[in-house]
Amino acid sequence: VHIALGVGVPLLAILLWGRFLAPNSKTRLTGTAYLILKFILFGAAAIGLAVTGQVSLAIIFIIVAIINQVLLIV
């Protein structure tokens, strides 16, 4: 189960990013849908870090992701 999750979850994230968030994607989301999917993917990554005992890294990751998104919007 751990191996399946370790390979499957990142693969799903890669597929979602490539299909809906990549700059050159023909089906790229925009606006609120884009931000929601990005929030879900980055939130899931932070939760994954926290669950594995890397709470400080999860917090740093979320802070950097939020700063990055704010700078992208500005």
Backbone as CSV, one residue per row, in Angstrom:
resi,resn,N_x,N_y,N_z,CA_x,CA_y,CA_z,C_x,C_y,C_z
1,VAL,0.830,-1.187,0.000,0.000,0.000,0.000,0.877,1.255,0.000
2,HIS,1.948,1.237,0.782,2.826,2.405,0.852,3.505,2.671,-0.484
3,ILE,3.894,1.601,-1.158,4.539,1.770,-2.464,3.532,2.293,-3.487
4,ALA,2.321,1.750,-3.452,1.283,2.205,-4.376,0.968,3.686,-4.143
5,LEU,0.865,4.094,-2.894,0.623,5.503,-2.591,1.827,6.356,-2.944
6,GLY,3.015,5.841,-2.685,4.233,6.583,-2.973,4.445,6.836,-4.452
7,VAL,3.925,5.955,-5.289,4.054,6.124,-6.736,2.774,6.726,-7.319
8,GLY,1.631,6.272,-6.836,0.347,6.685,-7.403,-0.022,8.132,-7.158
9,VAL,0.166,8.606,-5.952,-0.204,9.985,-5.624,0.636,10.993,-6.404
10,PRO,1.980,10.848,-6.435,2.753,11.784,-7.265,2.396,11.691,-8.756
11,LEU,2.112,10.486,-9.230,1.726,10.329,-10.629,0.415,11.054,-10.914
12,LEU,-0.544,10.946,-10.004,-1.812,11.653,-10.163,-1.586,13.162,-10.160
13,ALA,-0.726,13.645,-9.268,-0.419,15.072,-9.219,0.223,15.536,-10.526
14,ILE,1.130,14.735,-11.053,1.786,15.072,-12.329,0.767,15.150,-13.457
15,LEU,-0.130,14.181,-13.513,-1.151,14.166,-14.570,-2.092,15.362,-14.459
16,LEU,-2.535,15.678,-13.234,-3.416,16.827,-13.047,-2.709,18.126,-13.411
17,TRP,-1.466,18.263,-12.970,-0.717,19.482,-13.276,-0.518,19.629,-14.787
18,GLY,-0.099,18.548,-15.430,0.146,18.597,-16.871,-1.110,18.882,-17.671
19,ARG,-2.230,18.375,-17.216,-3.481,18.543,-17.950,-4.145,19.900,-17.711
20,PHE,-4.151,20.362,-16.466,-4.948,21.533,-16.128,-4.171,22.767,-15.667
21,LEU,-2.902,22.632,-15.294,-2.179,23.775,-14.743,-0.942,24.174,-15.541
22,ALA,-0.462,23.317,-16.407,0.751,23.622,-17.172,0.501,24.800,-18.112
23,PRO,1.493,25.672,-18.263,1.317,26.861,-19.104,0.941,26.556,-20.556
24,ASN,1.432,25.470,-21.115,1.148,25.159,-22.518,0.016,24.164,-22.712
25,SER,-0.727,23.861,-21.660,-1.820,22.901,-21.762,-2.988,23.492,-22.554
26,LYS,-3.571,22.674,-23.412,-4.726,23.126,-24.192,-5.984,23.214,-23.339
27,THR,-5.986,22.521,-22.204,-7.142,22.534,-21.305,-6.805,23.211,-19.979
28,ARG,-5.935,24.208,-20.022,-5.494,24.899,-18.795,-6.667,25.636,-18.161
29,LEU,-6.776,25.459,-16.867,-7.803,26.165,-16.116,-7.374,27.608,-15.902
30,THR,-8.337,28.459,-15.661,-8.041,29.858,-15.372,-8.886,30.315,-14.194
31,GLY,-8.518,31.427,-13.633,-9.310,32.047,-12.581,-9.415,31.214,-11.320
32,THR,-10.624,31.165,-10.798,-10.875,30.494,-9.526,-10.606,29.000,-9.599
33,ALA,-10.989,28.356,-10.691,-10.767,26.912,-10.832,-9.274,26.590,-10.780
34,TYR,-8.469,27.425,-11.402,-7.016,27.259,-11.388,-6.485,27.348,-9.959
35,LEU,-6.914,28.375,-9.237,-6.441,28.566,-7.866,-6.908,27.450,-6.931
36,ILE,-8.129,26.976,-7.116,-8.650,25.900,-6.272,-7.864,24.617,-6.484
37,LEU,-7.624,24.238,-7.741,-6.870,23.015,-8.010,-5.437,23.141,-7.500
38,LYS,-4.847,24.293,-7.675,-3.490,24.524,-7.178,-3.467,24.426,-5.651
39,PHE,-4.463,25.004,-4.998,-4.571,24.930,-3.545,-4.715,23.479,-3.086
40,ILE,-5.520,22.695,-3.788,-5.712,21.284,-3.434,-4.406,20.510,-3.578
41,LEU,-3.706,20.687,-4.681,-2.463,19.950,-4.906,-1.385,20.327,-3.893
42,PHE,-1.200,21.624,-3.670,-0.180,22.052,-2.718,-0.589,21.714,-1.290
43,GLY,-1.879,21.806,-0.992,-2.365,21.418,0.333,-2.148,19.942,0.602
44,ALA,-2.412,19.112,-0.411,-2.194,17.667,-0.265,-0.716,17.362,-0.041
45,ALA,0.155,18.086,-0.726,1.595,17.888,-0.530,1.997,18.272,0.896
46,ALA,1.461,19.373,1.394,1.778,19.802,2.757,1.228,18.813,3.782
47,ILE,0.039,18.310,3.553,-0.537,17.310,4.459,0.308,16.045,4.441
48,GLY,0.768,15.647,3.260,1.640,14.479,3.149,2.920,14.656,3.943
49,LEU,3.496,15.844,3.866,4.694,16.124,4.655,4.389,16.055,6.147
50,ALA,3.292,16.652,6.556,2.935,16.669,7.976,2.659,15.268,8.507
51,VAL,1.984,14.455,7.722,1.651,13.087,8.150,2.909,12.245,8.328
52,THR,3.914,12.502,7.523,5.153,11.735,7.633,6.097,12.285,8.696
53,GLY,5.624,13.256,9.478,6.423,13.775,10.572,7.256,14.996,10.234
54,GLN,7.099,15.524,9.050,7.876,16.688,8.617,7.026,17.960,8.735
55,VAL,6.559,18.234,9.924,5.632,19.349,10.135,6.290,20.683,9.814
56,SER,7.557,20.882,10.256,8.195,22.163,9.960,8.379,22.363,8.465
57,LEU,8.716,21.307,7.749,8.836,21.424,6.289,7.494,21.722,5.647
58,ALA,6.428,21.129,6.177,5.090,21.390,5.650,4.722,22.859,5.826
59,ILE,5.027,23.410,6.982,4.721,24.822,7.235,5.540,25.722,6.323
60,ILE,6.819,25.434,6.190,7.680,26.216,5.296,7.182,26.115,3.861
61,PHE,6.810,24.915,3.438,6.310,24.699,2.083,5.065,25.547,1.818
62,ILE,4.124,25.549,2.756,2.895,26.320,2.568,3.191,27.817,2.536
63,ILE,4.060,28.281,3.410,4.410,29.707,3.428,5.037,30.122,2.107
64,VAL,5.973,29.320,1.615,6.622,29.633,0.332,5.619,29.566,-0.818
65,ALA,4.724,28.590,-0.799,3.717,28.471,-1.861,2.779,29.673,-1.867
66,ILE,2.378,30.137,-0.695,1.493,31.300,-0.610,2.211,32.566,-1.101
67,ILE,3.443,32.757,-0.651,4.211,33.922,-1.111,4.386,33.876,-2.618
68,ASN,4.692,32.709,-3.158,4.871,32.554,-4.600,3.584,32.907,-5.347
69,GLN,2.451,32.423,-4.876,1.189,32.691,-5.558,0.832,34.172,-5.500
70,VAL,1.069,34.809,-4.350,0.806,36.244,-4.231,1.685,37.019,-5.209
71,LEU,2.951,36.659,-5.301,3.849,37.337,-6.232,3.451,37.093,-7.683
72,LEU,2.940,35.911,-7.987,2.471,35.647,-9.352,1.273,36.509,-9.707
73,ILE,0.394,36.715,-8.751,-0.795,37.528,-8.996,-0.429,39.007,-9.129
74,VAL,0.486,39.454,-8.258,0.904,40.859,-8.282,1.738,41.096,-9.537
